[in-house]
């Protein structure tokens, strides 16, 4: 739910026709990035704030009833097919590249997918990218078991630069200086026992994230990239359901994106 900050950033970009030849999104960033690529201004905000208040699609109740802390049927089928239809045709004609990141349960490595023409596969990929460990079931892309891309590559800056995109804008949902606890992640023995590489990736996630953040801050200080992030520690929880807090964070994202104009 901290991704509503990104919704604000991307809505500002769409309001001012700010586009990039290549965009990459992870987890909530993959969901919001799809709406950015289809030019559906406000779709992310409507899905994450307005419809949350109406449908309450996230929380322990969902976990107990459906074995998933989020109602994926609602989020990835009812929403894009009926309530706020996704413009697959616009996305298919988009000239810019867009990749979504998942984590392979088999290898524990990040996988990068670009798909514009197969709606079912698009949904499979974004669903996998958003499948949080422990509280969401394993998803499948082309028959391969996958989970949240943030496990293996939370900030895929290296991926973008490896592909030759070296003028980067990074959107983060944490304030400057934030770090995850400097200790291995905990994986209960009854989770993912068939996937040892995934268990290792979850244990190593904090170290990898902190190393990526340090590299982002280093390149930012050297003037090699622009970072758009919240200016203060945020009060929105990962599973936040207080829509007033979410709206405040969305508005902050919009304001912070406006400052981007002065940095270009």
C-alpha positions in Angstrom: 0.0 0.0 0.0 3.0 2.3 0.3 2.9 2.2 -3.5 0.2 4.9 -3.5 3.2 7.3 -3.3 4.2 6.0 -6.7 0.6 6.5 -7.9 1.0 10.2 -7.2 4.3 10.4 -8.9 3.0 8.6 -12.1 -0.2 10.7 -12.2 2.0 13.8 -12.2 4.1 12.4 -15.0 0.9 11.7 -17.0 -0.5 15.1 -16.3 2.7 16.6 -17.8 3.4 14.0 -20.5 6.6 12.8 -18.9 7.6 9.5 -20.6 10.6 7.3 -20.6 11.9 4.8 -23.2 12.2 2.1 -20.5 10.4 1.6 -17.2 10.7 -1.3 -14.8 8.3 -2.1 -11.9 8.4 -4.4 -8.9 5.5 -5.7 -6.9 3.1 -2.7 -6.4 5.3 -0.8 -8.8 4.5 -3.4 -11.5 0.8 -2.8 -10.9 1.1 1.0 -11.0 3.5 0.9 -13.9 0.9 -1.0 -16.0 -1.6 1.9 -15.6 1.2 4.4 -16.5 2.0 2.5 -19.6 -1.7 2.4 -20.7 -2.0 6.2 -20.0 -4.8 5.6 -17.5 -4.3 8.6 -15.3 -5.9 8.1 -11.8 -6.4 4.4 -12.3 -3.8 3.5 -9.6 -5.3 5.9 -7.1 -8.8 4.7 -7.7 -7.8 1.1 -7.3 -5.6 1.5 -4.2 -7.7 4.1 -2.3 -11.2 4.6 -3.5 -11.9 0.9 -4.2 -10.1 -0.2 -1.0 -12.6 1.8 1.0 -15.5 0.1 -0.7 -14.3 -3.5 -1.0 -11.8 -3.9 1.9 -9.8 -6.3 -0.3 -6.7 -6.5 2.0 -6.3 -7.8 5.5 -6.3 -10.8 7.9 -10.0 -11.6 7.0 -8.9 -12.2 3.4 -6.0 -14.4 4.6 -8.3 -16.5 6.7 -11.1 -16.8 4.1 -9.0 -17.3 1.0 -5.5 -18.1 2.1 -4.3 -14.8 0.6 -4.0 -11.5 2.4 -5.3 -9.8 -0.7 -8.3 -10.7 -2.8 -6.5 -11.5 -6.0 -9.7 -12.5 -7.8 -11.0 -9.0 -7.3 -7.7 -7.2 -7.9 -6.5 -9.0 -11.0 -9.8 -10.1 -12.6 -12.8 -8.2 -11.5 -11.1 -4.8 -11.4 -9.3 -4.9 -14.8 -12.1 -6.7 -16.5 -15.2 -5.0 -15.2 -14.9 -2.2 -12.6 -12.0 -0.2 -14.0 -11.1 -1.9 -17.3 -7.5 -2.0 -18.3 -6.7 -0.6 -21.7 -4.8 -3.5 -23.1 -5.0 -2.1 -26.6 -3.3 1.2 -25.6 -0.6 -0.8 -23.8 0.0 -3.0 -26.8 0.6 0.1 -29.0 2.9 1.7 -26.5 6.4 2.2 -28.0 8.2 2.4 -24.7 9.5 -0.8 -23.0 8.1 -1.9 -19.7 9.4 -4.8 -17.6 8.0 -6.4 -14.5 10.1 -8.3 -11.9 9.3 -11.6 -10.3 11.3 -14.0 -8.2 11.7 -17.6 -9.3 10.9 -20.1 -6.5 13.2 -22.6 -8.3 16.3 -20.5 -8.5 15.7 -17.6 -6.0 16.8 -15.3 -8.8 15.0 -12.3 -10.3 13.1 -12.8 -13.6 12.3 -9.9 -15.9 9.3 -10.0 -18.2 8.0 -7.7 -20.9 4.6 -8.7 -22.3 2.3 -6.4 -24.2 0.0 -8.6 -26.3 -1.2 -11.5 -24.2 -3.7 -10.2 -21.5 -3.6 -13.4 -19.5 0.2 -13.5 -19.4 0.3 -9.8 -18.4 -1.9 -10.7 -15.4 0.1 -13.8 -14.6 3.3 -11.7 -14.5 1.9 -8.8 -12.4 0.2 -11.2 -10.1 3.4 -13.0 -9.5 5.3 -9.8 -9.0 2.8 -8.8 -6.3 2.6 -12.2 -4.5 4.2 -11.5 -1.1 5.9 -14.4 0.6 4.1 -16.1 3.4 0.8 -14.3 3.1 0.1 -14.9 -0.6 0.0 -18.2 -2.5 2.7 -19.0 -5.1 1.8 -17.7 -8.6 2.9 -19.2 -11.9 4.3 -17.6 -15.0 4.7 -19.9 -18.0 4.4 -22.8 -15.6 7.2 -21.6 -13.3 6.4 -21.0 -9.6 7.0 -17.3 -8.8 6.7 -14.8 -5.9 7.2 -11.1 -5.3 9.9 -9.6 -7.4 11.1 -7.6 -4.4 12.6 -10.7 -2.8 15.4 -10.9 -5.4 15.5 -7.4 -6.9 13.7 -4.7 -5.0 15.3 -1.8 -6.8 16.2 -3.0 -10.3 18.6 -0.1 -11.1 21.3 -2.5 -12.2 18.9 -4.2 -14.6 18.1 -0.9 -16.3 21.8 0.2 -16.5 22.8 -3.3 -17.9 20.3 -2.7 -20.7 22.0 0.6 -21.6 19.6 3.0 -19.8 22.0 5.0 -17.8 20.0 8.2 -17.2 17.8 7.0 -14.5 14.9 8.2 -12.4 14.3 6.0 -9.3 11.0 6.2 -7.4 11.3 4.9 -3.8 8.6 4.6 -1.2 10.9 5.2 1.8 12.6 8.3 3.0 16.3 9.0 2.5 18.5 7.0 4.9 16.0 4.2 5.4 17.5 0.8 5.9 16.1 -2.6 6.6 17.2 -4.4 9.8 20.8 -5.6 9.4 20.0 -9.2 10.0 18.9 -12.2 7.9 15.3 -12.7 7.1 13.4 -15.4 9.0 11.9 -18.3 7.1 9.9 -20.7 9.2 10.8 -24.4 8.4 7.3 -25.2 7.2 7.5 -22.6 4.4 8.9 -23.3 1.0 10.8 -26.5 2.0 10.7 -27.6 -1.6 12.5 -24.4 -2.7 15.8 -24.0 -0.9 17.1 -21.3 -3.2 14.0 -19.2 -2.5 14.5 -19.6 1.2 18.0 -18.4 0.9 16.8 -15.4 -1.2 14.3 -14.4 1.5 17.0 -14.7 4.2 19.4 -12.5 2.1 16.8 -9.9 1.1 17.6 -7.3 3.8 21.3 -7.3 2.9 20.6 -7.0 -0.8 18.1 -4.2 -0.3 20.4 -2.2 1.8 23.2 -2.6 -0.7 21.0 -1.4 -3.5 19.8 1.6 -1.5 23.5 2.5 -0.7 24.3 2.3 -4.5 21.3 4.5 -5.3 22.3 7.1 -2.8 25.9 7.0 -4.0 24.9 7.6 -7.6 22.4 10.3 -6.5 25.2 12.2 -4.7 27.3 12.0 -7.8 24.5 13.5 -9.9 24.2 10.4 -12.0 20.5 9.8 -11.3 17.4 11.4 -9.8 15.5 9.9 -6.9 11.9 10.7 -6.0 11.1 9.6 -2.5 9.0 10.6 0.5 10.6 13.5 2.4 9.7 12.2 5.9 9.4 8.7 7.4 6.0 7.5 6.2 3.2 6.4 8.5 1.5 4.1 6.0 1.8 0.4 6.8 2.5 -2.2 4.1 -1.1 -3.4 4.5 -2.6 0.0 5.4 -6.4 0.3 5.3 -6.7 3.9 6.5 -7.6 5.7 3.3 -6.9 9.1 4.7 -3.3 8.1 5.3 -3.2 6.6 1.8 -4.5 9.8 0.3 -2.0 11.9 2.1 0.8 9.7 0.8 -0.6 9.8 -2.8 -0.6 13.7 -2.6 2.9 13.7 -1.3 4.0 11.6 -4.3 2.4 14.1 -6.6 4.2 17.0 -4.9 7.5 15.2 -4.9 7.2 14.5 -8.6 6.6 18.2 -9.2 10.1 18.9 -7.8 11.4 16.5 -10.5 10.7 19.2 -13.0 13.4 21.4 -11.4 16.0 18.6 -11.4 15.7 17.5 -15.0 
